[in-house]
Amino acid sequence: MRSTFTGIGPTAVGLTGRYGLRALFRTLHIQRTGQHPPLRLGEERAPVIFVFWHGRLLPLIHVHRHQGTVVLVSEHRDGEYIARLLHHFGFGTVRGSSTRGGVRGLRGLIRAARRGWDLAITPDGPRGPSRELKLGALTVARITGLPLVPVGVGVTSAWRIQSWDGLLVPKPFSTVRVAYGPPTLVPRNADQDKIDEVAVSLQRRLDDLSGQVGDTGPLGEVEDTELLTEAADVEPSGPFDGIGPS
């Protein structure tokens, strides 16, 4: 599978991308609806796990910048670019995947949760199919005890990259619409039937929220770029290294 960033170093792409995005983000408007958790900014609240479809990461980088969130990012070369971009906007990262590797692949997220940070996971990653929920995020929720908060993201005017996830790139002066659903807990002792029940409900809520914000989905299944790949046993990295609750 050919990468969008093949032949371009992650440092060069990161420098160009992050400053270009900073300029773009300054032109955007944000509309939030639903049960949005209060901003961190020193306020006391338990962390949550934000879940949203894979191609909607870019608008959410703007909406949730510098708010104490750790994002799951792949070990793929494209993942290095994304990780540097996220660090620039105040996110921590865990390199790996929640879908393979069992507990070993989830340790970075579990450590971040225990330190009190919000988590962000795309449940249809790392390779799709687009908008088909996998159980990795539910596993993280069950192990950590954190609630899952589904998020729908739409943009009034945007480009769509022809990748499997239809990566959404807001156009200048557009409005980013974000809808938050009610939190859902996965009991620690949940059996497979209960997990499947929660999965069906979460899939429905994500689809409903996407409809509310006018997000009609990707243009098609085109092999282009991956942002999340295989599992890794790593510590969270980025702006939150060495800080936060133990």
Residue frames relative to the residue before (quaternion, step in Angstrom):
aa qw qx qy qz dx dy dz
M 1.0000 0.0000 0.0000 0.0000 0.00 0.00 0.00
R 0.3385 -0.7608 0.5209 0.1875 3.57 -0.69 1.04
S 0.3407 -0.7458 0.5434 0.1804 3.56 -1.00 0.89
T 0.5768 -0.5827 0.4537 0.3493 3.53 -1.16 0.66
F 0.7631 0.3870 -0.1831 0.4842 3.57 1.03 -0.84
T 0.3124 0.7639 -0.5119 0.2382 3.61 1.23 0.28
G 0.8093 0.2541 -0.2010 0.4900 3.55 -0.91 0.94
I 0.6931 0.3878 -0.2738 0.5425 3.60 1.27 -0.03
G 0.4463 -0.7123 0.4723 0.2654 3.57 -0.70 1.05
P 0.5594 -0.6281 0.4170 0.3446 3.62 -1.00 0.74
T 0.6109 0.5477 -0.3688 0.4368 3.60 1.07 -0.59
A 0.6730 0.4939 -0.2958 0.4644 3.57 0.91 -0.95
V 0.6598 0.4931 -0.3067 0.4768 3.57 0.93 -0.90
G 0.6553 0.5352 -0.3165 0.4288 3.56 0.97 -0.89
L 0.6611 0.5065 -0.3156 0.4548 3.58 0.91 -0.87
T 0.6753 0.4828 -0.2899 0.4762 3.56 0.94 -0.93
G 0.7026 0.4997 -0.2756 0.4250 3.54 0.84 -1.01
R 0.7102 0.4818 -0.2988 0.4174 3.56 0.76 -0.95
Y 0.6898 0.4519 -0.2994 0.4800 3.60 0.96 -0.74
G 0.6039 0.5301 -0.3535 0.4789 3.58 1.13 -0.56
L 0.6658 0.4936 -0.3003 0.4721 3.57 1.01 -0.82
R 0.6027 0.5493 -0.3680 0.4468 3.59 1.00 -0.68
A 0.6607 0.4918 -0.3054 0.4779 3.57 0.97 -0.84
L 0.6485 0.5110 -0.3130 0.4694 3.59 0.99 -0.85
F 0.6719 0.5279 -0.3092 0.4175 3.58 0.81 -1.00
R 0.6118 0.5713 -0.3562 0.4153 3.60 1.05 -0.67
T 0.6872 0.4828 -0.2855 0.4617 3.60 1.16 -0.49
L 0.6156 0.6111 -0.3337 0.3691 3.60 1.21 -0.40
H 0.2765 -0.7084 0.6231 0.1829 3.53 -1.30 0.54
I 0.2235 -0.7767 0.5776 0.1146 3.58 -1.14 0.64
Q 0.0503 -0.7581 0.6499 0.0223 3.56 -1.02 0.90
R 0.0936 -0.7975 0.5954 0.0257 3.57 -0.72 1.11
T 0.0013 0.7671 -0.6415 -0.0081 3.54 -1.14 0.73
G 0.7030 0.4654 -0.3341 0.4214 3.54 -1.25 0.40
Q 0.7109 -0.4712 0.3434 0.3932 3.51 -1.37 -0.18
H 0.0008 -0.8258 0.5625 -0.0394 3.55 0.48 1.20
P 0.4280 -0.6902 0.5094 0.2845 3.61 -0.76 0.96
P 0.5796 -0.5929 0.4116 0.3783 3.62 -1.02 0.66
L 0.5769 -0.5829 0.4380 0.3681 3.56 -1.12 0.63
R 0.5937 -0.5784 0.4180 0.3718 3.56 -1.15 0.64
L 0.3315 0.8013 -0.4587 0.1938 3.58 0.26 -1.27
G 0.7504 -0.4094 0.2110 0.4741 3.56 0.93 0.91
E 0.5293 0.6318 -0.4238 0.3755 3.62 1.19 -0.14
E 0.4387 -0.6892 0.5125 0.2643 3.55 -1.11 0.71
R 0.3471 0.6869 -0.6019 0.2132 3.55 -0.83 1.02
A 0.5527 -0.6043 0.4526 0.3529 3.54 -1.18 0.53
P 0.5273 -0.6281 0.4581 0.3430 3.60 -1.07 0.62
V 0.2193 -0.7540 0.6070 0.1221 3.54 -1.33 0.40
I 0.3714 -0.6726 0.5806 0.2694 3.54 -1.38 0.11
F 0.2108 -0.7649 0.5977 0.1154 3.58 -0.52 1.17
V 0.0468 -0.7835 0.6193 0.0199 3.57 -0.94 0.91
F 0.1160 0.7782 -0.6000 0.1448 3.56 -0.88 0.99
W 0.6195 -0.5720 0.3846 0.3756 3.56 -1.18 0.50
H 0.6969 -0.5689 0.2776 0.3371 3.50 -1.08 0.97
G 0.7486 0.4408 -0.2374 0.4348 3.59 0.77 -0.96
R 0.6272 0.5631 -0.3289 0.4258 3.60 1.26 0.09
L 0.3394 0.7739 -0.4777 0.2401 3.57 1.25 0.29
L 0.6617 0.5640 -0.3340 0.3641 3.58 0.79 -0.98
P 0.6788 0.4574 -0.3256 0.4733 3.67 0.77 -0.80
L 0.6674 0.5095 -0.3115 0.4450 3.58 1.03 -0.74
I 0.5183 0.5958 -0.4281 0.4395 3.60 1.17 -0.34
H 0.6684 0.4839 -0.2897 0.4849 3.57 1.01 -0.83
V 0.7029 0.4939 -0.2831 0.4264 3.58 0.78 -1.02
H 0.8042 0.2784 -0.1200 0.5112 3.60 0.93 -0.89
R 0.2781 0.7791 -0.5237 0.2035 3.61 1.12 0.45
H 0.8645 0.0925 -0.0869 0.4863 3.56 -1.17 0.77
Q 0.5160 0.6422 -0.4208 0.3797 3.60 0.96 0.83
G 0.5977 -0.6154 0.3647 0.3621 3.60 1.15 0.38
T 0.4459 0.6768 -0.4598 0.3628 3.57 0.84 1.02
V 0.2178 -0.7529 0.6104 0.1142 3.55 -1.04 0.87
V 0.1854 -0.8108 0.5534 0.0437 3.56 -0.73 1.16
L 0.4020 -0.6881 0.5521 0.2450 3.55 -1.09 0.79
V 0.0256 0.8036 -0.5876 0.0909 3.59 -0.65 1.19
S 0.5361 -0.6762 0.4086 0.2974 3.57 -1.02 0.79
E 0.5182 -0.5978 0.5109 0.3364 3.51 -1.42 0.10
H 0.4265 0.7020 -0.4568 0.3416 3.57 1.29 -0.04
R 0.6635 -0.5110 0.3556 0.4149 3.59 -1.18 0.45
D 0.6304 0.5187 -0.3353 0.4703 3.61 0.99 -0.76
G 0.6057 0.5763 -0.3469 0.4250 3.56 1.12 -0.67
E 0.6041 0.5532 -0.3565 0.4494 3.58 1.10 -0.63
Y 0.6355 0.5148 -0.3163 0.4807 3.57 1.03 -0.81
I 0.6744 0.4922 -0.2985 0.4624 3.57 0.85 -0.97
A 0.6369 0.5361 -0.3354 0.4410 3.60 0.95 -0.84
R 0.6686 0.4888 -0.3068 0.4690 3.60 0.90 -0.88
L 0.6264 0.5334 -0.3316 0.4618 3.55 1.05 -0.76
L 0.6660 0.5048 -0.2972 0.4618 3.56 0.92 -0.92
H 0.6350 0.5270 -0.3377 0.4527 3.59 0.94 -0.81
H 0.6268 0.5583 -0.3327 0.4298 3.56 1.02 -0.83
F 0.7537 0.3591 -0.1968 0.5140 3.59 1.07 -0.74
G 0.6797 -0.5751 0.2709 0.3659 3.55 1.15 0.66
F 0.5128 0.6182 -0.4364 0.4055 3.60 1.16 0.48
G 0.3388 -0.6537 0.6193 0.2726 3.49 -1.34 0.34
T 0.1981 -0.7843 0.5739 0.1276 3.57 -1.22 0.34
V 0.1576 -0.7029 0.6813 0.1297 3.48 -1.38 0.50
R 0.2786 -0.7742 0.5453 0.1601 3.57 -0.72 1.04
G 0.5904 0.5647 -0.4239 0.3910 3.56 -0.76 1.03
S 0.4369 -0.6695 0.5326 0.2778 3.55 -1.26 -0.49
S 0.3951 -0.7059 0.5347 0.2444 3.54 -1.17 0.60
T 0.6369 0.5969 -0.3125 0.3746 3.59 1.23 -0.20
R 0.7857 0.1769 -0.1112 0.5822 3.60 1.21 -0.34
G 0.7202 0.4676 -0.3130 0.4058 3.54 -1.23 0.45
G 0.4186 -0.7440 0.4512 0.2602 3.59 1.25 0.08
V 0.8305 -0.1794 0.1447 0.5072 3.55 -1.18 -0.67
R 0.5849 0.5969 -0.3767 0.3995 3.59 1.03 -0.75
G 0.7198 0.4484 -0.2493 0.4675 3.57 0.96 -0.87
L 0.6836 0.4870 -0.2803 0.4658 3.58 1.26 -0.26
R 0.4550 0.7420 -0.4301 0.2398 3.59 1.22 -0.29
G 0.6292 0.5435 -0.3459 0.4348 3.59 0.97 -0.76
L 0.6673 0.4878 -0.2991 0.4768 3.58 0.99 -0.85
I 0.6435 0.5232 -0.3284 0.4520 3.57 0.97 -0.82
R 0.6471 0.5109 -0.3215 0.4658 3.59 0.96 -0.81
A 0.6482 0.5151 -0.3215 0.4595 3.57 0.96 -0.85
A 0.6455 0.5199 -0.3175 0.4607 3.59 0.98 -0.85
R 0.6695 0.5020 -0.3042 0.4553 3.59 0.95 -0.84
R 0.6542 0.4865 -0.3104 0.4889 3.57 1.20 -0.44
G 0.6035 -0.6262 0.3273 0.3694 3.56 1.29 0.05
W 0.5249 0.6475 -0.4167 0.3628 3.61 1.22 0.24
D 0.5078 -0.5846 0.5270 0.3503 3.55 -1.22 0.50
L 0.2579 -0.7421 0.5968 0.1633 3.55 -1.24 0.54
A 0.1314 -0.7680 0.6199 0.0926 3.57 -1.22 0.50
I 0.0279 0.8059 -0.5845 0.0897 3.56 -0.71 1.15
T 0.2603 -0.7259 0.6124 0.1740 3.56 -1.10 0.75
P 0.2809 -0.8321 0.4527 0.1541 3.61 -0.22 1.22
D 0.6569 0.4644 -0.3421 0.4856 3.61 1.21 0.00
G 0.5184 0.6234 -0.4291 0.3981 3.61 1.24 0.12
P 0.6059 -0.0263 -0.7463 -0.2744 1.50 -2.49 0.22
R 0.7884 0.3099 -0.1660 0.5048 3.62 1.11 -0.45
G 0.6124 -0.5367 0.3680 0.4488 3.58 1.20 0.10
P 0.4390 0.0461 -0.8317 -0.3368 1.47 -2.38 -0.74
S 0.6266 -0.5689 0.3874 0.3657 3.51 -1.16 0.68
R 0.8679 0.0900 -0.0991 0.4784 3.53 -1.07 0.94
E 0.5330 0.5324 -0.4554 0.4744 3.55 1.09 0.77
L 0.3409 -0.7967 0.4690 0.1707 3.54 -0.32 1.32
K 0.1889 -0.7406 0.6367 0.1022 3.52 -1.05 0.95
L 0.6021 -0.6435 0.3681 0.2966 3.54 -1.24 0.44
G 0.3975 0.7550 -0.4635 0.2389 3.62 1.22 -0.05
A 0.6686 0.4971 -0.3089 0.4588 3.59 0.87 -0.91
L 0.6445 0.5149 -0.3261 0.4617 3.59 1.03 -0.73
T 0.6071 0.5413 -0.3471 0.4668 3.58 1.11 -0.64
V 0.6408 0.5113 -0.3168 0.4771 3.57 0.97 -0.86
A 0.6605 0.5107 -0.3065 0.4571 3.59 0.94 -0.90
R 0.6634 0.5074 -0.3118 0.4530 3.58 0.94 -0.83
I 0.6904 0.4813 -0.2821 0.4605 3.59 0.92 -0.90
T 0.7546 0.4044 -0.2130 0.4708 3.60 0.89 -0.93
G 0.3824 -0.7224 0.4862 0.3091 3.58 1.14 -0.60
L 0.4949 0.6618 -0.4310 0.3623 3.61 1.24 0.17
P 0.4774 -0.6680 0.4833 0.3039 3.60 -1.08 0.67
L 0.4022 -0.6766 0.5683 0.2398 3.53 -1.23 0.66
V 0.0947 -0.7822 0.6146 0.0369 3.59 -0.84 0.99
P 0.2460 -0.7879 0.5445 0.1495 3.63 -0.35 1.18
V 0.1280 -0.7968 0.5900 0.0247 3.56 -1.05 0.85
G 0.1513 -0.7569 0.6297 0.0881 3.54 -0.98 0.93
V 0.0961 -0.8102 0.5782 0.0095 3.57 -0.93 0.92
G 0.0790 0.7790 -0.6181 0.0706 3.55 -0.90 0.98
V 0.1917 -0.7664 0.6041 0.1049 3.56 -1.22 0.49
T 0.5077 -0.6817 0.4334 0.2995 3.58 -0.88 0.91
S 0.7864 0.0036 -0.0030 0.6177 3.59 1.15 -0.57
A 0.1736 0.8092 -0.5300 0.1849 3.57 -0.55 1.14
W 0.3915 -0.6291 0.6016 0.2982 3.48 -1.40 0.25
R 0.1846 -0.7505 0.6193 0.1382 3.56 -1.21 0.56
I 0.3432 -0.7188 0.5683 0.2062 3.55 -0.77 1.05
Q 0.4040 -0.7302 0.4933 0.2455 3.60 -0.87 0.87
S 0.2823 0.7114 -0.5707 0.2976 3.52 0.49 1.33
W 0.7185 -0.4424 0.2935 0.4493 3.58 -1.23 0.18
D 0.7474 0.3994 -0.2179 0.4841 3.59 1.08 -0.69
G 0.4010 -0.7363 0.4690 0.2775 3.61 1.25 0.00
L 0.0390 -0.8555 0.5162 0.0100 3.56 0.92 0.97
L 0.2864 -0.7890 0.5329 0.1065 3.53 -0.75 1.20
V 0.0467 -0.7881 0.6136 -0.0142 3.59 -0.74 1.12
P 0.3533 -0.7599 0.4995 0.2195 3.64 -0.38 1.16
K 0.3746 -0.6869 0.5712 0.2482 3.55 -1.12 0.68
P 0.6529 -0.5251 0.3589 0.4113 3.60 -1.14 0.53
F 0.8504 0.1615 -0.1657 0.4726 3.54 -1.16 0.86
S 0.4466 0.6623 -0.4762 0.3675 3.58 1.18 0.44
T 0.4242 -0.6764 0.5390 0.2685 3.57 -1.35 0.16
V 0.2580 -0.7430 0.6019 0.1381 3.53 -0.90 1.01
R 0.1361 -0.7933 0.5916 0.0463 3.57 -0.66 1.14
V 0.0364 -0.8028 0.5942 -0.0340 3.55 -0.74 1.12
A 0.0664 -0.7916 0.6074 0.0041 3.57 -0.79 1.07
Y 0.1865 -0.7901 0.5798 0.0688 3.57 -0.81 1.09
G 0.2892 -0.7568 0.5630 0.1633 3.55 -0.94 0.89
P 0.6610 -0.4976 0.3662 0.4258 3.58 -1.25 0.17
P 0.5395 -0.6352 0.4394 0.3353 3.60 -1.08 0.67
T 0.1568 -0.7790 0.6038 0.0635 3.53 -1.16 0.73
L 0.2318 -0.7714 0.5795 0.1243 3.57 -0.86 0.96
V 0.2232 -0.7248 0.6338 0.1521 3.55 -1.20 0.66
P 0.3998 -0.7408 0.4753 0.2558 3.63 -0.40 1.14
R 0.5622 -0.6226 0.4268 0.3378 3.57 -1.03 0.78
N 0.7409 0.3803 -0.2177 0.5090 3.58 1.09 -0.66
A 0.2925 0.7907 -0.4976 0.2039 3.59 1.23 0.36
D 0.3077 -0.7246 0.5828 0.2014 3.57 -0.98 0.86
Q 0.7366 -0.4333 0.2701 0.4435 3.57 -1.28 0.12
D 0.6175 0.5469 -0.3537 0.4410 3.60 1.02 -0.70
K 0.6642 0.4919 -0.3026 0.4746 3.58 0.97 -0.86
I 0.6405 0.5194 -0.3273 0.4612 3.58 0.96 -0.82
D 0.6498 0.5077 -0.3147 0.4701 3.58 0.96 -0.84
E 0.6301 0.5357 -0.3281 0.4565 3.59 1.04 -0.77
V 0.6637 0.4856 -0.3009 0.4829 3.58 0.93 -0.88
A 0.6329 0.5477 -0.3312 0.4357 3.58 1.00 -0.81
V 0.6502 0.5074 -0.3117 0.4718 3.59 0.94 -0.87
S 0.6627 0.5042 -0.3011 0.4646 3.58 0.95 -0.90
L 0.6726 0.4967 -0.3005 0.4590 3.60 0.93 -0.88
Q 0.6147 0.5363 -0.3422 0.4663 3.58 1.01 -0.76
R 0.6630 0.5055 -0.3027 0.4618 3.58 0.92 -0.92
R 0.6703 0.5011 -0.3083 0.4524 3.60 0.91 -0.87
L 0.6402 0.5152 -0.3280 0.4660 3.59 0.98 -0.78
D 0.6527 0.5010 -0.3126 0.4747 3.58 0.97 -0.82
D 0.6565 0.5097 -0.3109 0.4610 3.59 0.95 -0.87
L 0.6658 0.4995 -0.3060 0.4621 3.58 0.92 -0.88
S 0.6149 0.5359 -0.3423 0.4664 3.58 1.05 -0.74
G 0.6510 0.5100 -0.3113 0.4682 3.56 1.00 -0.80
Q 0.6344 0.5545 -0.3311 0.4248 3.57 0.99 -0.79
V 0.7550 0.3655 -0.2023 0.5053 3.59 1.03 -0.77
G 0.5592 -0.6543 0.3714 0.3482 3.58 1.26 0.25
D 0.4353 0.6835 -0.4732 0.3456 3.58 1.15 0.55
T 0.1741 -0.8442 0.5041 0.0547 3.55 -0.33 1.28
G 0.6312 -0.5702 0.3296 0.4096 3.57 1.25 0.07
P 0.6998 -0.4823 0.3328 0.4084 3.56 -1.35 0.14
L 0.5977 -0.5779 0.4236 0.3596 3.53 -1.27 0.37
G 0.7738 -0.2575 0.1881 0.5473 3.57 1.03 -0.61
E 0.5746 -0.5856 0.4578 0.3425 3.52 -1.34 0.17
V 0.1568 0.7932 -0.5632 0.1708 3.59 0.12 1.30
E 0.3880 -0.7204 0.5194 0.2464 3.59 -0.73 1.00
D 0.1647 0.7996 -0.5559 0.1567 3.55 -0.50 1.17
T 0.8015 -0.1861 0.1697 0.5423 3.57 0.29 -1.22
E 0.2205 -0.7422 0.6169 0.1412 3.55 -1.21 0.63
L 0.2334 -0.7765 0.5679 0.1419 3.56 -1.02 0.74
L 0.7678 0.2047 -0.1390 0.5910 3.60 1.20 -0.41
T 0.0386 -0.8033 0.5940 0.0213 3.59 -1.00 0.82
E 0.8685 -0.1905 0.1010 0.4464 3.53 -1.02 -0.81
A 0.6769 -0.5294 0.3545 0.3687 3.55 -1.36 0.27
A 0.0389 -0.7776 0.6271 0.0245 3.54 -1.27 0.50
D 0.3256 -0.7185 0.5797 0.2043 3.55 -1.18 0.66
V 0.2850 0.7763 -0.4967 0.2635 3.56 0.17 1.29
E 0.5168 -0.6009 0.5139 0.3283 3.50 -1.34 0.35
P 0.5777 -0.5418 0.4550 0.4070 3.59 -1.19 0.39
S 0.1142 -0.7892 0.6000 0.0640 3.58 -1.08 0.69
G 0.5541 0.6094 -0.4533 0.3408 3.52 -1.30 0.30
P 0.8396 -0.2352 0.1409 0.4688 3.57 -1.22 -0.45
F 0.7114 0.4797 -0.2654 0.4397 3.61 1.14 -0.47
D 0.3330 0.7623 -0.5002 0.2405 3.61 1.23 0.17
G 0.8709 0.1294 -0.0930 0.4649 3.52 -0.91 0.98
I 0.7016 0.4131 -0.2897 0.5033 3.60 1.20 0.18
G 0.6131 0.5660 -0.4090 0.3693 3.55 -1.29 0.12
P 0.6961 -0.4776 0.3348 0.4187 3.54 -1.32 0.25
S 0.3927 -0.7006 0.5377 0.2566 3.61 -1.10 0.58
